[in-house]
Amino acid sequence: MVAEAEVVFQQSLPVVLDIDGVSPAVISPLSSPKLGVRRSTASVSGGLSTSPVQEDECDSSIPVYIPTIRSGSYADIGPKRSMEDEHICVDDLSSQLGCLFELPKPSAFYAVFDGHGGSEAATYVKQNAIRLLFEDDKFPQTSEVNSVYVEEVETSLRNAFLQADLALAEDCSISSSTGTTALAALISGRILMVANAGDCRAVLCRKGKAIEMSHDHRPINLPERRRVEESGGVIEDGYLNGELSVTRALGDWDMKRPHGSKSPLISEPEIKQITLTEDDEFLVIGCDGIWDVLTSQEAVGIVKRGLNRHDDPARCARELVMEALRLNTFDNLTAVVVCFVTVDREDEPVVPLEKKRCCSLTPEAFRSLRNLLDG
């Protein structure tokens, strides 16, 4: 069995065409991807939202929650003959992009790509993801997170998914019958944004409870089924047009209509956003090989128990994959665990140890005590 340890993306990528007609003002749950950034927490707001971010209105004397981020990943070929999954883990996005790129702190980027019909599409998107998203001229460069920044990030993220999809169509070395699902998580300050197209899944653990940060885009998903049928597609035996088990993916151009036409299979990501708080413990990102045999809450439980034992996100990712294999999953497996750890704001006061009294017995007193105990 082939196993792969944590992958950290380090290279810059080739240029891909831009998309015309994308308005930077477009923001909706089905139109803009949000990236999941390292570990952000600070607001007491806990719900999912696609609305603009509001700055905290609180006394400046109150310390602002500042998260730190660490992650681990694990991938395994599983029972399949070839590995078609790819993933990216960047715990410090500022260092990755260089000092000339201004980002909120902390900033982190994670992604999982589950290929089908071969690994070409997933590999291509992984190799080009950083350039497509962050090296785009429209990606906002600022150290402050506000509503304008969030809107611009959503637009850039959506554009990156669409650019990657069109690039796969333009590249003659990539078969039109290969494709990949894609899930990207971006952490910017205290904001976690997740963009998803396909059936990979991101799950946030808040006080031990699983909060799903993405929806599986499968034909059994009622809104997706309606969209497919309204676009002229059909669902046969649970498959889109009787062939594909997902309703959103990058590539698969043999199933898509020409660019600009309404198609049952689309690459447009769905986006969710949340403000992280001190109650948020970690984020789990996985391909469908994990979720085929584990519920979101079960996965959260496995990771939580692992962190309680050894506090190692890479080991937790491996344990998640091993459990899915034990449950007889039939697919490749990739898991990423992103831990959110609170930074100590000040040194804890040192509490002096209580002095203990000691006493000793003289030899004569000791003999008397022993005689007494012996009767």
PyMOL commands that set and color helices and strands:
alter all, ss='L'
color gray80, all
select helices_A, chain A and resi 93-97+120-134+147-170+222-230+288-291+296-310+313-326+363-374
alter helices_A, ss='H'
color red, helices_A
select strands_A, chain A and resi 3-4+48-49+67-76+85-90+107-116+179-188+191-197+201-206+209-212+235-236+239-240+250-251+270-275+280-286+333-342
alter strands_A, ss='S'
color yellow, strands_A
deselect
rebuild
show_as cartoon
